[in-house]
Amino acid sequence: MTATAGHHPWFGSYLPDRPGPALVREVLVEEMRDLGFHEGLVSARPLLVPPGSAAELYGAAARLLDLLRRALLASGPTARHRMAALGVDESLHPLFVDARLEERYCGCMARPDAVIGADGPRFLEFNVGGAVGGAVHTHMMTRAWRRVYGGAPPFDGPSLFGARRRLFAAVGEELRLPPAVALLGTVRDLPGVGSARYFDVEVDHLRRHGFRAEFFEPEELDRAYDPTGGFRFPLGLRHFTVTEWREHGIDLAPVRRALDAGCLFLAPQTAFLISNKKVLGWVSEGLPWMTGADRALVRRYLPWTRVVRDRRVGWRGREHDLGELLLRRRACFVLKKAVGMCGDGVLLGPSTDPAVWERAVGRALREEDSIAQEYVEAGRCATEVTDGTGSGTRPATIAPLLGPYVVAGRPAGCLVRYFASGESGIVSMYGHGALINVLVAAG
């Protein structure tokens, strides 16, 4: 494969037969209805990359996730010690279960965010847990492209719902539990989502494959108990974060009761500690127990990342005062809150006003709640979009943010977010005007 001029060779140049834009829009709109999908401008084809590129992306994601999990667990013998090492508020993590289950399953599902840098993938952060955004969109958009292209290869790749179903089956077999899963979440968390279909499509998938499954809003958990007081679902999908539910005024006591009654919601509370970006800083800087292979993995796939506090750091072969370095070389860095979602608490040095940047660096040094990360310019590739006006498709050069899902250590589909204008920057599922797509290995 060859790359189009100006486009990164990692993406390749495979183009499938071009389906008609009317068919694409019809199928996408039908599959994505009630999921918060923006219909005004949509991808006209999936993002297709060489199999070797996809394998590298998924493989690096799984290996880095395992390294981050080990780093978090090594930071202290108990959940309390690990929270202290991260400097987090214990009140934001009230839903721990048995320590063995926490440690066994905390890394069971994740979606990192990656861009394609000058020499391949660079992983900017890891979102770990069942509440990671975009999972339903990824599954349904993958299903839409299968319909558009008739289900033939390469559109027969990983199914995210299938991967989660196999995870539930494996955990159930390991713990000797019946095949019954409760999906716990709320549409209040999901901008633009108008119905429970967001959850019901996965419930239907599980039921078709022999599971007893049901979706519950938090106030409905009492329905999950049988007449004897037992909880009818031994496993669950934890599709929420404590922070968001507290912002909605949602009482967590019913969740605590369900946990105490024996339901294991995946991924458990410890997953959110792995998501803390300080863990990324720890492994980037290096930990005493890391092997040569661990360090090589980090050098290859992680940008330089450090926990922000008043100290000296090594960068590009020299020692620097961290605060002075961030102020002097603003255009080289990104500043991120250690805990945050959807791009909140992120400042890109190259596009941030110097005065704003200086105040943010000062605050981060005082609060010690942030990381600094070397800025990686995202590589470009070609795609096509259609706006539904009947004028067909138009080409676009984009800088995609890739979100490869890893479930039980295996590939489970890949979310793609991008600006149709081709600009790079802060991209999230909500609030920044990005389009979504999925990545497919082809060629």
LODORO-422687 format. One record per residue (C-alpha): residue number from 1; residue in one letter; x, y, z. Coordinates in Angstrom, 1 decimal. Layout:
<NUM,'A',<X,Y,Z>>;
...
This chain:
<1,'M',<0.0,0.0,0.0>>;
<2,'T',<1.1,3.6,-0.6>>;
<3,'A',<0.0,6.7,1.2>>;
<4,'T',<-1.6,9.7,-0.5>>;
<5,'A',<0.7,12.7,-0.7>>;
<6,'G',<0.7,14.5,2.7>>;
<7,'H',<-1.1,11.6,4.4>>;
<8,'H',<0.6,9.4,7.0>>;
<9,'P',<1.6,6.0,5.6>>;
<10,'W',<0.4,4.2,8.7>>;
<11,'F',<-3.2,4.6,7.4>>;
<12,'G',<-2.5,3.0,4.0>>;
<13,'S',<-4.6,3.8,1.0>>;
<14,'Y',<-7.1,1.0,0.7>>;
<15,'L',<-10.5,2.1,-0.7>>;
<16,'P',<-13.5,-0.2,-0.9>>;
<17,'D',<-16.2,0.1,-3.5>>;
<18,'R',<-17.9,3.4,-2.9>>;
<19,'P',<-21.5,2.9,-1.7>>;
<20,'G',<-24.1,5.5,-2.7>>;
<21,'P',<-24.3,8.4,-0.1>>;
<22,'A',<-28.1,8.0,0.1>>;
<23,'L',<-27.7,4.3,1.2>>;
<24,'V',<-24.9,5.2,3.7>>;
<25,'R',<-27.0,7.9,5.3>>;
<26,'E',<-30.1,5.8,5.4>>;
<27,'V',<-28.4,2.9,7.2>>;
<28,'L',<-26.4,5.1,9.6>>;
<29,'V',<-29.3,7.1,10.6>>;
<30,'E',<-31.4,4.0,11.2>>;
<31,'E',<-28.8,2.1,13.2>>;
<32,'M',<-27.8,5.2,15.2>>;
<33,'R',<-31.2,6.6,16.1>>;
<34,'D',<-31.7,7.7,19.7>>;
<35,'L',<-27.9,7.4,20.3>>;
<36,'G',<-27.0,11.1,20.2>>;
<37,'F',<-25.7,10.7,16.6>>;
<38,'H',<-25.2,14.0,14.6>>;
<39,'E',<-27.0,13.5,11.3>>;
<40,'G',<-26.1,16.8,9.6>>;
<41,'L',<-22.7,15.6,8.4>>;
<42,'V',<-21.6,11.9,8.4>>;
<43,'S',<-18.7,9.8,7.4>>;
<44,'A',<-19.2,8.4,3.9>>;
<45,'R',<-17.1,5.3,4.5>>;
<46,'P',<-15.3,3.7,7.4>>;
<47,'L',<-11.6,4.4,8.2>>;
<48,'L',<-9.7,1.5,6.6>>;
<49,'V',<-6.1,0.7,7.6>>;
<50,'P',<-3.7,-2.1,6.8>>;
<51,'P',<-4.1,-5.2,9.0>>;
<52,'G',<-0.5,-4.6,10.3>>;
<53,'S',<-1.4,-1.1,11.5>>;
<54,'A',<-4.6,-2.3,13.3>>;
<55,'A',<-2.7,-5.1,14.9>>;
<56,'E',<0.0,-2.7,16.2>>;
<57,'L',<-2.7,-0.4,17.6>>;
<58,'Y',<-4.6,-3.1,19.4>>;
<59,'G',<-1.5,-4.9,20.6>>;
<60,'A',<0.2,-1.8,22.0>>;
<61,'A',<-3.0,-0.8,23.7>>;
<62,'A',<-3.4,-4.2,25.5>>;
<63,'R',<0.3,-4.3,26.6>>;
<64,'L',<0.2,-0.7,27.9>>;
<65,'L',<-3.1,-1.3,29.7>>;
<66,'D',<-1.5,-4.3,31.5>>;
<67,'L',<1.5,-2.2,32.4>>;
<68,'L',<-0.7,0.6,33.8>>;
<69,'R',<-2.7,-2.0,35.8>>;
<70,'R',<0.5,-3.4,37.3>>;
<71,'A',<1.8,0.1,38.1>>;
<72,'L',<-1.4,1.0,40.0>>;
<73,'L',<-1.5,-2.2,41.9>>;
<74,'A',<2.2,-1.9,42.8>>;
<75,'S',<1.6,1.6,44.2>>;
<76,'G',<0.2,0.1,47.5>>;
<77,'P',<-1.1,-3.1,49.0>>;
<78,'T',<-4.7,-1.9,49.4>>;
<79,'A',<-7.2,0.5,47.7>>;
<80,'R',<-6.6,3.1,50.4>>;
<81,'H',<-2.8,3.0,49.9>>;
<82,'R',<-3.3,3.4,46.1>>;
<83,'M',<-5.6,6.3,46.5>>;
<84,'A',<-3.1,7.9,48.8>>;
<85,'A',<-0.4,7.4,46.2>>;
<86,'L',<-2.5,9.2,43.7>>;
<87,'G',<-3.6,11.9,46.1>>;
<88,'V',<-7.3,11.3,45.3>>;
<89,'D',<-10.4,12.0,47.4>>;
<90,'E',<-11.5,8.7,48.9>>;
<91,'S',<-15.1,9.9,48.9>>;
<92,'L',<-15.1,9.8,45.1>>;
<93,'H',<-14.4,6.0,45.2>>;
<94,'P',<-17.1,4.5,47.5>>;
<95,'L',<-18.0,1.4,45.6>>;
<96,'F',<-15.1,-1.1,46.2>>;
<97,'V',<-15.8,-4.8,46.5>>;
<98,'D',<-13.7,-7.7,47.6>>;
<99,'A',<-10.0,-6.9,46.9>>;
<100,'R',<-9.4,-10.1,45.0>>;
<101,'L',<-12.2,-9.3,42.5>>;
<102,'E',<-11.0,-5.6,42.3>>;
<103,'E',<-7.5,-6.7,41.3>>;
<104,'R',<-8.6,-9.5,39.1>>;
<105,'Y',<-11.0,-7.5,36.9>>;
<106,'C',<-10.0,-3.9,37.2>>;
<107,'G',<-8.4,-3.9,33.7>>;
<108,'C',<-11.1,-6.0,32.0>>;
<109,'M',<-12.2,-3.2,29.6>>;
<110,'A',<-10.7,0.0,28.4>>;
<111,'R',<-10.5,2.5,25.5>>;
<112,'P',<-7.3,4.5,25.3>>;
<113,'D',<-7.0,7.6,23.1>>;
<114,'A',<-4.3,7.6,20.5>>;
<115,'V',<-3.1,9.6,17.6>>;
<116,'I',<-0.7,8.6,14.8>>;
<117,'G',<2.5,10.5,15.4>>;
<118,'A',<5.5,10.8,13.1>>;
<119,'D',<6.5,7.1,13.6>>;
<120,'G',<3.2,5.5,14.5>>;
<121,'P',<0.7,5.3,17.4>>;
<122,'R',<1.1,7.5,20.5>>;
<123,'F',<-1.3,6.9,23.4>>;
<124,'L',<-2.4,10.1,25.1>>;
<125,'E',<-4.5,8.6,27.9>>;
<126,'F',<-6.3,5.4,29.0>>;
<127,'N',<-10.0,5.4,29.8>>;
<128,'V',<-10.7,2.2,31.9>>;
<129,'G',<-14.0,0.8,33.0>>;
<130,'G',<-17.6,0.1,31.8>>;
<131,'A',<-18.5,3.7,31.6>>;
<132,'V',<-16.1,4.6,28.8>>;
<133,'G',<-17.9,6.6,26.2>>;
<134,'G',<-18.5,5.6,22.6>>;
<135,'A',<-18.9,1.9,23.1>>;
<136,'V',<-22.5,1.7,21.9>>;
<137,'H',<-21.8,4.0,19.0>>;
<138,'T',<-18.8,1.9,18.0>>;
<139,'H',<-20.8,-1.3,18.0>>;
<140,'M',<-23.8,0.1,16.2>>;
<141,'M',<-21.7,2.0,13.6>>;
<142,'T',<-19.7,-1.2,12.9>>;
<143,'R',<-23.0,-3.0,12.4>>;
<144,'A',<-24.1,-0.2,10.0>>;
<145,'W',<-21.0,-0.6,7.8>>;
<146,'R',<-21.6,-4.3,7.7>>;
<147,'R',<-25.1,-3.7,6.4>>;
<148,'V',<-23.8,-1.2,3.8>>;
<149,'Y',<-21.1,-3.6,2.5>>;
<150,'G',<-23.1,-6.8,2.9>>;
<151,'G',<-21.1,-8.2,5.8>>;
<152,'A',<-18.2,-9.4,3.7>>;
<153,'P',<-14.6,-9.1,4.8>>;
<154,'P',<-13.1,-6.8,6.1>>;
<155,'F',<-16.4,-5.8,7.7>>;
<156,'D',<-16.6,-8.9,9.8>>;
<157,'G',<-14.1,-7.8,12.4>>;
<158,'P',<-14.4,-7.4,16.2>>;
<159,'S',<-17.8,-6.9,17.8>>;
<160,'L',<-17.7,-4.8,21.0>>;
<161,'F',<-21.0,-6.3,22.3>>;
<162,'G',<-19.7,-9.7,21.5>>;
<163,'A',<-16.4,-9.0,23.3>>;
<164,'R',<-18.3,-7.9,26.4>>;
<165,'R',<-20.6,-10.8,26.2>>;
<166,'R',<-17.7,-13.2,26.1>>;
<167,'L',<-16.2,-11.4,29.1>>;
<168,'F',<-19.4,-11.8,31.1>>;
<169,'A',<-19.4,-15.5,30.1>>;
<170,'A',<-15.8,-16.0,31.1>>;
<171,'V',<-16.2,-14.3,34.5>>;
<172,'G',<-19.4,-16.2,35.1>>;
<173,'E',<-17.7,-19.5,34.4>>;
<174,'E',<-14.7,-18.5,36.6>>;
<175,'L',<-16.9,-17.5,39.5>>;
<176,'R',<-19.5,-20.2,38.8>>;
<177,'L',<-22.3,-17.8,38.2>>;
<178,'P',<-25.5,-18.1,36.0>>;
<179,'P',<-25.6,-16.1,32.8>>;
<180,'A',<-27.5,-13.0,34.0>>;
<181,'V',<-26.3,-9.4,33.6>>;
<182,'A',<-27.8,-6.1,34.8>>;
<183,'L',<-26.8,-3.0,32.8>>;
<184,'L',<-26.8,0.0,35.2>>;
<185,'G',<-26.7,3.5,33.8>>;
<186,'T',<-28.9,6.5,33.0>>;
<187,'V',<-29.8,8.5,29.9>>;
<188,'R',<-29.2,11.6,32.0>>;
<189,'D',<-25.5,11.1,31.4>>;
<190,'L',<-25.8,11.1,27.7>>;
<191,'P',<-26.3,14.4,25.8>>;
<192,'G',<-28.6,14.0,22.8>>;
<193,'V',<-29.8,10.6,23.8>>;
<194,'G',<-33.6,10.5,24.0>>;
<195,'S',<-34.5,7.0,25.1>>;
<196,'A',<-33.2,3.9,26.7>>;
<197,'R',<-32.4,2.4,23.3>>;
<198,'Y',<-28.8,3.3,24.1>>;
<199,'F',<-28.8,0.5,26.7>>;
<200,'D',<-31.5,-1.7,25.2>>;
<201,'V',<-29.5,-2.6,22.1>>;
<202,'E',<-26.9,-4.4,24.3>>;
<203,'V',<-29.6,-6.0,26.4>>;
<204,'D',<-31.1,-7.4,23.2>>;
<205,'H',<-27.7,-8.7,22.1>>;
<206,'L',<-27.2,-10.5,25.4>>;
<207,'R',<-30.6,-12.0,25.4>>;
<208,'R',<-30.1,-13.3,21.9>>;
<209,'H',<-27.1,-15.2,23.1>>;
<210,'G',<-28.7,-16.9,26.1>>;
<211,'F',<-28.2,-14.3,28.9>>;
<212,'R',<-30.9,-13.0,31.1>>;
<213,'A',<-30.4,-9.3,30.9>>;
<214,'E',<-32.1,-6.1,31.9>>;
<215,'F',<-31.3,-2.4,32.0>>;
<216,'F',<-31.9,-0.4,35.2>>;
<217,'E',<-31.9,3.3,35.9>>;
<218,'P',<-30.4,3.8,39.4>>;
<219,'E',<-33.9,4.4,41.0>>;
<220,'E',<-35.1,1.1,39.5>>;
<221,'L',<-32.6,-1.2,41.2>>;
<222,'D',<-35.2,-2.5,43.7>>;
<223,'R',<-36.8,-4.4,40.8>>;
<224,'A',<-33.6,-6.5,40.5>>;
<225,'Y',<-34.3,-8.3,43.8>>;
<226,'D',<-36.3,-11.5,44.0>>;
<227,'P',<-39.1,-12.1,46.6>>;
<228,'T',<-36.5,-13.6,49.0>>;
<229,'G',<-34.4,-10.5,48.9>>;
<230,'G',<-31.7,-11.9,46.7>>;
<231,'F',<-30.2,-9.9,43.8>>;
<232,'R',<-31.2,-11.6,40.6>>;
<233,'F',<-28.2,-10.6,38.6>>;
<234,'P',<-24.7,-11.8,39.7>>;
<235,'L',<-22.9,-9.7,37.1>>;
<236,'G',<-23.5,-6.2,35.8>>;
<237,'L',<-22.1,-3.5,33.5>>;
<238,'R',<-21.2,-0.4,35.5>>;
<239,'H',<-22.1,2.3,32.9>>;
<240,'F',<-21.6,5.3,35.2>>;
<241,'T',<-19.1,7.3,37.1>>;
<242,'V',<-19.5,8.4,40.7>>;
<243,'T',<-18.7,12.1,39.8>>;
<244,'E',<-21.3,12.3,37.1>>;
<245,'W',<-24.0,10.7,39.2>>;
<246,'R',<-23.3,13.0,42.1>>;
<247,'E',<-23.6,15.9,39.8>>;
<248,'H',<-27.1,14.6,38.9>>;
<249,'G',<-28.0,14.2,42.5>>;
<250,'I',<-28.3,10.4,42.1>>;
<251,'D',<-28.2,8.4,45.4>>;
<252,'L',<-25.5,5.7,45.3>>;
<253,'A',<-26.9,3.8,48.2>>;
<254,'P',<-28.9,1.4,46.0>>;
<255,'V',<-25.7,0.5,44.1>>;
<256,'R',<-23.9,-0.2,47.4>>;
<257,'R',<-26.7,-2.5,48.4>>;
<258,'A',<-26.6,-4.3,45.1>>;
<259,'L',<-22.8,-4.8,45.5>>;
<260,'D',<-23.3,-6.0,49.1>>;
<261,'A',<-25.9,-8.4,47.8>>;
<262,'G',<-23.3,-10.0,45.6>>;
<263,'C',<-23.6,-8.3,42.2>>;
<264,'L',<-20.2,-7.7,40.6>>;
<265,'F',<-20.4,-4.6,38.3>>;
<266,'L',<-17.7,-4.6,35.7>>;
<267,'A',<-15.3,-2.9,35.7>>;
<268,'P',<-15.0,-2.5,39.4>>;
<269,'Q',<-14.0,0.7,41.3>>;
<270,'T',<-10.2,0.2,40.9>>;
<271,'A',<-10.6,0.7,37.1>>;
<272,'F',<-11.1,4.4,37.7>>;
<273,'L',<-7.8,4.6,39.6>>;
<274,'I',<-6.0,3.1,36.6>>;
<275,'S',<-7.7,5.8,34.5>>;
<276,'N',<-6.0,8.5,36.6>>;
<277,'K',<-3.4,10.1,34.3>>;
<278,'K',<-0.8,10.2,37.1>>;
<279,'V',<-0.4,6.4,36.5>>;
<280,'L',<0.6,7.3,32.9>>;
<281,'G',<3.1,9.7,34.3>>;
<282,'W',<4.6,7.0,36.6>>;
<283,'V',<5.2,4.5,33.8>>;
<284,'S',<6.5,7.2,31.5>>;
<285,'E',<9.0,8.3,34.1>>;
<286,'G',<9.9,4.7,34.9>>;
<287,'L',<9.4,2.5,38.0>>;
<288,'P',<12.1,0.4,39.6>>;
<289,'W',<10.4,-2.9,38.8>>;
<290,'M',<9.9,-2.2,35.1>>;
<291,'T',<11.8,-4.5,32.8>>;
<292,'G',<13.8,-3.4,29.7>>;
<293,'A',<10.8,-4.6,27.6>>;
<294,'D',<8.4,-2.4,29.6>>;
<295,'R',<10.6,0.6,29.2>>;
<296,'A',<11.0,0.0,25.5>>;
<297,'L',<7.2,-0.3,25.1>>;
<298,'V',<6.8,3.1,26.9>>;
<299,'R',<9.4,4.8,24.8>>;
<300,'R',<7.8,3.5,21.6>>;
<301,'Y',<4.2,4.3,22.3>>;
<302,'L',<3.8,6.9,25.1>>;
<303,'P',<4.6,10.6,24.8>>;
<304,'W',<6.9,12.0,27.5>>;
<305,'T',<4.5,12.5,30.5>>;
<306,'R',<5.2,13.7,34.1>>;
<307,'V',<3.2,14.4,37.2>>;
<308,'V',<3.3,18.1,37.8>>;
<309,'R',<4.8,19.3,41.0>>;
<310,'D',<7.8,21.5,42.0>>;
<311,'R',<10.7,19.3,41.0>>;
<312,'R',<13.5,18.6,38.5>>;
<313,'V',<12.8,16.4,35.4>>;
<314,'G',<14.8,15.0,32.5>>;
<315,'W',<13.6,16.1,29.1>>;
<316,'R',<15.4,15.7,25.8>>;
<317,'G',<18.7,14.7,27.4>>;
<318,'R',<18.8,17.6,29.9>>;
<319,'E',<17.7,18.3,33.5>>;
<320,'H',<15.1,21.1,33.9>>;
<321,'D',<12.9,22.7,36.6>>;
<322,'L',<9.5,21.4,35.5>>;
<323,'G',<7.6,24.6,36.1>>;
<324,'E',<10.2,26.7,34.2>>;
<325,'L',<10.3,24.1,31.4>>;
<326,'L',<6.5,24.3,30.9>>;
<327,'L',<6.5,28.1,30.8>>;
<328,'R',<9.6,28.4,28.5>>;
<329,'R',<8.5,25.7,26.0>>;
<330,'R',<4.7,26.0,26.1>>;
<331,'A',<4.3,25.0,22.5>>;
<332,'C',<5.8,21.6,23.2>>;
<333,'F',<3.4,20.5,26.0>>;
<334,'V',<-0.1,19.7,27.0>>;
<335,'L',<-1.4,20.2,30.5>>;
<336,'K',<-4.1,17.8,31.8>>;
<337,'K',<-6.0,17.3,35.0>>;
<338,'A',<-5.2,13.8,36.3>>;
<339,'V',<-8.9,13.1,36.6>>;
<340,'G',<-11.2,14.3,33.9>>;
<341,'M',<-13.3,13.2,30.9>>;
<342,'C',<-14.5,14.6,27.5>>;
<343,'G',<-11.5,17.0,27.2>>;
<344,'D',<-12.3,18.8,30.5>>;
<345,'G',<-9.2,20.2,32.2>>;
<346,'V',<-7.0,19.9,29.1>>;
<347,'L',<-4.9,22.8,27.7>>;
<348,'L',<-2.9,22.4,24.5>>;
<349,'G',<0.2,24.5,24.8>>;
<350,'P',<0.5,25.4,21.1>>;
<351,'S',<-3.0,27.0,21.0>>;
<352,'T',<-3.3,28.4,24.6>>;
<353,'D',<-2.8,32.1,25.4>>;
<354,'P',<0.5,32.5,27.3>>;
<355,'A',<-1.2,34.2,30.2>>;
<356,'V',<-3.8,31.5,30.5>>;
<357,'W',<-1.1,28.9,30.3>>;
<358,'E',<1.1,30.6,33.0>>;
<359,'R',<-1.9,30.6,35.4>>;
<360,'A',<-2.7,27.0,34.7>>;
<361,'V',<0.9,25.9,35.3>>;
<362,'G',<1.0,27.8,38.5>>;
<363,'R',<-2.2,26.2,39.7>>;
<364,'A',<-1.0,22.7,38.7>>;
<365,'L',<2.2,23.2,40.6>>;
<366,'R',<0.3,24.2,43.7>>;
<367,'E',<-2.4,21.6,43.6>>;
<368,'E',<-0.3,18.7,42.3>>;
<369,'D',<-3.4,17.3,40.5>>;
<370,'S',<-2.2,17.4,36.9>>;
<371,'I',<0.2,15.9,34.3>>;
<372,'A',<2.3,17.5,31.7>>;
<373,'Q',<2.6,15.6,28.4>>;
<374,'E',<4.7,16.3,25.3>>;
<375,'Y',<2.4,17.5,22.5>>;
<376,'V',<2.1,15.1,19.6>>;
<377,'E',<0.8,16.4,16.3>>;
<378,'A',<-1.7,14.0,14.8>>;
<379,'G',<-1.0,12.5,11.4>>;
<380,'R',<-3.4,13.1,8.6>>;
<381,'C',<-5.4,10.7,6.4>>;
<382,'A',<-8.0,10.8,3.7>>;
<383,'T',<-11.7,10.2,4.1>>;
<384,'E',<-15.1,11.2,2.7>>;
<385,'V',<-18.1,12.9,4.2>>;
<386,'T',<-21.7,13.5,3.1>>;
<387,'D',<-24.1,16.1,4.3>>;
<388,'G',<-27.3,14.6,3.0>>;
<389,'T',<-28.1,17.4,0.5>>;
<390,'G',<-28.1,15.1,-2.4>>;
<391,'S',<-24.8,16.5,-3.7>>;
<392,'G',<-23.0,13.2,-3.0>>;
<393,'T',<-19.8,13.0,-1.0>>;
<394,'R',<-16.8,15.3,-0.7>>;
<395,'P',<-13.2,14.4,0.3>>;
<396,'A',<-11.6,15.5,3.5>>;
<397,'T',<-8.2,15.3,5.1>>;
<398,'I',<-8.5,14.6,8.8>>;
<399,'A',<-6.4,14.2,11.9>>;
<400,'P',<-8.3,11.3,13.6>>;
<401,'L',<-8.2,10.5,17.3>>;
<402,'L',<-8.4,6.7,17.6>>;
<403,'G',<-10.0,4.8,20.5>>;
<404,'P',<-9.2,1.1,20.3>>;
<405,'Y',<-11.4,-0.9,22.7>>;
<406,'V',<-9.6,-3.7,24.6>>;
<407,'V',<-11.9,-6.2,26.4>>;
<408,'A',<-10.3,-9.0,28.4>>;
<409,'G',<-7.0,-8.2,26.6>>;
<410,'R',<-8.4,-8.6,23.1>>;
<411,'P',<-9.4,-6.2,20.3>>;
<412,'A',<-13.1,-5.1,20.5>>;
<413,'G',<-13.5,-2.4,17.8>>;
<414,'C',<-12.1,1.1,17.4>>;
<415,'L',<-13.9,4.4,17.7>>;
<416,'V',<-12.7,7.2,15.4>>;
<417,'R',<-13.3,10.9,16.2>>;
<418,'Y',<-12.3,13.8,14.0>>;
<419,'F',<-13.1,17.3,12.7>>;
<420,'A',<-14.2,17.4,9.1>>;
<421,'S',<-12.3,20.6,8.7>>;
<422,'G',<-9.0,18.6,9.2>>;
<423,'E',<-8.0,20.6,12.3>>;
<424,'S',<-6.5,18.7,15.3>>;
<425,'G',<-7.2,19.6,19.0>>;
<426,'I',<-9.4,18.5,21.8>>;
<427,'V',<-11.8,15.9,20.5>>;
<428,'S',<-14.5,14.2,22.5>>;
<429,'M',<-17.8,12.4,22.0>>;
<430,'Y',<-19.7,15.4,23.2>>;
<431,'G',<-19.3,19.2,23.1>>;
<432,'H',<-16.6,19.8,20.5>>;
<433,'G',<-18.4,19.1,17.2>>;
<434,'A',<-16.5,16.1,16.2>>;
<435,'L',<-17.8,13.4,13.8>>;
<436,'I',<-17.5,9.7,14.7>>;
<437,'N',<-16.6,6.7,12.7>>;
<438,'V',<-14.9,3.3,13.2>>;
<439,'L',<-11.6,1.8,12.1>>;
<440,'V',<-11.5,-1.4,10.1>>;
<441,'A',<-8.5,-3.5,9.1>>;
<442,'A',<-8.5,-4.1,5.4>>;
<443,'G',<-6.2,-4.9,2.5>>;
